[in-house]
Amino acid sequence: MGEKKRRKQAAAEEKARRAAIERARRAGTEARAARENALSVEAGKKGSMKKGKTKSKKAKSGKGATSAGNGVTGGWTSDPRELLRVGPQFDLADLARDSTPGWDRGRRAAEKWTDTRSEFLSQLQERLYASSRGGSQDSVLLVLQGLDTSGKGGIVRHVVGQVDPQGVEIAAFKAPTEEERQHDFLWRIRPRLPRPGHIGVFDRSHYEDLLVPTAQSLTGRRDEHGESWVVDTDELNRRYHDIYEMEVAATRAGTRIVKVCLMVSYEEQGLRLRERLDRSDKHWKFSTNDLDTRDDWAHFQAAYAEVLSRTSTEIAPWYVIPADRKWYSRLAVTEILTRTLAEIDPTWPSATFDVEAARTRLDTTLTPGSLRKWAREKEAVQEEWITADEAVSLAVDELNAASRLDATRNLTARDHEAGDAPTP
């Protein structure tokens, strides 16, 4: 191909590329304008409502609130991070373990939305991974806690398993080894914090070093190996402090910490344990220690309540998820992770090389026929590439706008509740 013809083709391709970009941007701008107008109208309607119309119970459950339509939020009536967050008024005893806060469309719609959301989550995770190549320090740490059978393994397989495994780092923390016991309890934790661009998953975590001693101090039992993990009050308080300091440092370094506690009911846990006993392929998952835990159910619930309330902070809140319905647990964690990544809004890194020079060098290794074929193919799909990438950015903007609106609603609801509360 002659130089003149090459320049002419390059100019035509650049013109087509710019036209595609402009069409995609124009479509995105129009969609954003329509979206912002809808949100503005809805916010205006809410603001004009009388203060007495807001019912406390309704605000708590999220029922009656439609957050930005089904296009960006599916069937969620509100951001699940707002509904499931452990705050000052949280009471574990009031949690209905078979409830589905923020979702009232049923299982089939939930599973369909989880599949759809997983695609978006995967796109955001790819951007997160790629952004680290450009120097971004952003990462996400998903901490999973809950009694056996609560569904932690299912979250790892069915939620985290939907994204590219090269951008995921999973650590499962069991009872500490002899070597680990010679060090501070966080010695084995710090090296497993996620690297930039990665989603780290802790299947159980450093919180076991709070939960187990607290529970054992209430029950007087030892573990299945005859070990006691009870420590004195000063040591336990030191651990609370050290965990907080570690989470502050990790957050400052660019890690978003998502702490999820899956809470299953006593009856449902019993049925899941019975399934493990009745299926020979599940015997390996059963431990007689689980029966001791059931005998001490109330004490373990008290231990969870104390740890959750003391360690849910602004920078690293706990989300307590009713876990009797596995489909809801997976739906909620998928949505929480997706919205967390949307807030980060990772972007593609800029090229660190001369793209045009690399393209020219590559073209010298291809035949004229191959180049002509590629030019036709690229012309057909280039606008699709640009539009698809723009669609992700638009969805991020819309989802963040919906989340901000939900946060404002819930803040207003809490203010109403505080105003309605009797003066002490």
RAMO-V6327 format. One record per helix or strand of 2 or more residues. SS is the DSSP state (alpha for helix, beta for strand). FROM is the first residue (numbers start at 1). LEN is the number of residues. If there is no record, write none. Layout:
SS:FROM:LEN  SS:FROM:LEN
//
This chain:
alpha:3:46  alpha:51:3  alpha:56:6  alpha:70:4  alpha:80:5  alpha:92:3  alpha:106:29  beta:139:7  alpha:152:7  alpha:160:3  alpha:165:3  beta:168:5  alpha:178:4  alpha:187:4  beta:199:5  alpha:208:12  alpha:233:20  beta:255:9  alpha:266:13  alpha:280:6  alpha:289:7  alpha:297:15  beta:318:5  alpha:326:19  alpha:355:9  alpha:368:53
//
